[in-house]
Each structure stands twice: as structure tokens, then as C-alpha cells.
Amino acid sequence: MRFLLCSSGVNNPSIEAALVDLLGKPIAESNALCIPTAGYFYDPAGPFNFVTGRSDARLVGLGWKSVGVLELSVLPSIDREQWVQWVREADVLLVNGGKSLFLRHWMRESGLADLLPSLPELVWVGSSAGSLVLTPRVGRHFVESPSDDDRMLGMVDFSIFPHLDQPDTPWFTMAAAEGWAEDIAGPAYAIDDNTAIKVSDGTVEVVSEGSWKLFNPA
């Protein structure tokens, strides 16, 4: 797979250019499936705003050829061959932010996590939790109880601290990121909402018109 792991979405021309490069064709010629699942944990309006392109995270409203909804929590109730076909026919998955542990649960429970490694041409574009779920760990900063398992799916080999120094998340400071990185102990990026991490064929590239920092480089 190819990944564009954003803090908030495709928020500037540099990130959009990286997305087009991963797709290998214009956005207007690409078919998308959006995954709102992580957003249900916090705000009932969030998933609606996401799938209708009204979210602050620019993903769905970029001008895709087509956009469908892939709600992970209902996939166990749908014929597997049907939804697997939908995923195989898509060029890109657009994955909402929200609760990373909740998204991790439904990635596994739905079977999507097991399917993804067989789809090398598919592009995954994550926003916040939609990015964090692919990392090895989210760290104690992003779990509610010390007993919570902070391990994610490990599809990339670095962790992400999103929303760095953003006005609407004033507690996501560089000092907080430094403490988080000590807990992670592996390669980890702190990124703001104008930054994304592009992963293609094992190559990791930071795409930014904002601020970011790499901790614990390998």
C-alpha cells in the first residue's frame, strides 16, 4: 500500500501534490471510499460532516470522480465478497479522525486490516486517528486508561503526534510531544496540520508547509 498520513487532511498544495503522486493520476479521475468510523466515538455530527465534505479535514471534498462510504462497523453484516470488491475497485481510502483505539478495533473486527496488505496499489489517506491507527503505537498520551493497549496495526514503522501547536488543541505542544516521544522509544514524528508523511515503496518523506520534528531516528 501507499500512505499519506496527515494530521488534519489535505490542507495545502504540497500535500495535494503528494496525494496526486501516490495516486498516479488526477484526483478527478480517482475513485474514493471514505471511512467515518473513528469519528463516531466523539461527536454525532462529525461523521456526517466528514462524509459530506464539510469537515475541517479536507479529504472527501477534493473533487473525486466518485466517493462511497465504507462503514467498518457494518462490514461483518455484509457479504465479504461484496465489500472486498468495493475496496479492490477503489483507488483510495479516506480515513476520518476520532478515536484511534475504536478505529483499531473495527479495522480488525471488520477484516479490513487483514485485507490491506494484499492491495499494493491502494492509497490510504488518513486524518489524525486515521493516520495513527497504522503506526506501531500511539503512546500513553492518546489512551484514556493506563491499562489500555496503545499498540496499533504497525503498517508503518514510526509513530505520529498530530496537531502540533494548533490553536484548537493547545495541549498538543512541542513539550508534550517530547514527553510522548520518550514513551514511544521508537522513530516518531510530531506534525502540525500543514504536514503529512508520505510512504511509498518503503520510502518515507515528510511533506510540509508547516512545522514538524523527528524524534528517535532509527
N, C-alpha and C positions, 0 to 999 in steps of 0.2 A: 504493500500500500504506500501511498504518498500522503503526507500530513502537512497541514497548515494550522499550527496551534496558536490561536490568538488569545489575548487577554479579554478582548471585548468584541472583536469582529473585524471585518474588512474595512478599516476606518481611514485608510489613506491610499494614495495612488501606488505607493511602493508595495503594500500588502496585496492590493488588487493585481498588480503586475505579477507578483509571485504566484498568486492563485491561477492566473491565466497560463503561466509557465507550467504549473503542475498539471493542469487540465490538458494542455497541448492543443487547445482550440479556444475560441472566444466564449465568454460566459453565455452569450445569446444563443450559442449552438449546443449548450450543455444541459443535460437533464439532471435535476437535483431531487433528493429526498431529504426532508428536514425531520429532525428527531427532537421533539419538545420535552422529552421525558424528565430530564433533570429539573426543569422549571416548576413542576407540579408541587415540589416539596415546600416552596416558599409562598408563592403568590398565584391565586387562581387566574389573574389577568395575564400573568407572564407568558404562559404557553400560547394563549390566543394572540397576544401581541407578536410573539415570535413567528408563528406560522403565517400570520397575515402581513409580515414585513414591517410591523410598526415598532418593533423592539429597538432599543438603543444600539444593540449589537447588529451591525449591518451584515446580514448573511442572506436571508430569504429575499430581500428586496433589491437584489443586484441586477436583475434583468435576465434571469434564466430562461431557457427555452421552455422548460416545464418544471413545476415544483409539486411534489407529492408529500404526504405526511406518513412517516413511519413511526408509529407509537409503540415503543418496545413493550410496554406492559400488556398490550393486547396480542402480541405475536404468538404466545403459547396457545391462544384460542383460534388461531388461523392456520389453515393448512400450510405446512412448512414449505412445500414446493412452490406455493403461490408467492409468499413473501420473499423467499430466496430469489425467485425470478425477478421480483421488483428491484431488489438490491443489485443483482447482476446487470440489470439493464440501466442502472443509474451511472452517471459519470462522477457524482459527488454526493457525499453525505454532509449535511449541515447540522451541527450538533449544539443544541442550546446549553446555556449555563444554568446554574442552580446548585443542586446538592450532589457532590461528586460520589459519595457513598451510595446514594439512592440510584444514580445512573449506573454505577458499577454493578449493583445488584441486578438491574434489569438487562444490562449487557450480557451478563452470564445466564440469567434465567431465560431470556428470550432465545438464546442460541446465537445471537449476532457476534459475540466475542469469538466464538469458535469458527464462524464463517469467514471473518475478515482476512485471516492470513492466506486464504485461497484466492484473494481478489487483488492481484498486484497492481492493476491499472486504476483501481478506485481511489478517489481523493477524499480524504477526511478533513473537513474544516471545523475546528472546534472553537467555541467561545467559553472562556473561563472553565467551569466544570467539564464542559465538552472537550477541553484540552487536557485538563488534569487527569481525567479518567484513564488516559493512555499511558501515564507515567508509572514508574515503579512504586512511588509513594507520594502521598500528598503532605505528610508530616502532621504533627500534633496540632499545628495552627489551624488546620481545617477539619478537625473532628470535634465532636461535642463532648465526648467522654474519654478519659484515659484508657478505658477498656476497648474502645472502638479500634478495629483493624484499619490502619491507614494505607494498607497496600492496595495498589490499583492493578491495572491489567498488564503493565510492563511492556507495552508495544514499542515504546521508545526507551532509551537508557538514561534519561535525565528527568528531573522534576521541575515543576514550574510554580512560581509565586506570582500570581497575576495582580493586576490593578495597582501597580506600584505608584504610590504618591498621587493617587487620583482624588479629586475633591470630594466625591461622594463615598469614598472609602478611606477616610483619614487615618484609620488604624493600620492601613497597609503601607507602612513606612519602610524606608531602607533599613532602619534599625530592627524593625520586626522581621524583615527578610533575612538579615544577618543571623538572628537567633534561629529562625526557621531552618536556614541552610546548615547550621551546626547540627541540628537534629537529623536532617536528611542524610548527611555524611557522604553522599554521592554527588555527581555532577548535577547542578541545579541553576536555573535561571530565574532572576526576578525581572519581570517585564511590565511595562506600562501599557495603557490602552491603545497606543500607537505603535505597538511592537507585536510581531508574530515570529514563530520559529518554524521554518520550512525544513521538512525532512523528505529527501528523495534519494532512493538507491543507497541508503545508509549515510548520506551526506547531510550534515546539519548546518543550517545557515540562519542567522538572525537577520530579520528584515525589519527595519525600524526607521521611523521618523520621530522617535521619542527617546525614552531612557530605558536602559536595561543593564544588568550586571550578571556575569557568570561566576558562580561560586564552585569551589571544589572541582576544578577541571581535572579530567582524567589524565 
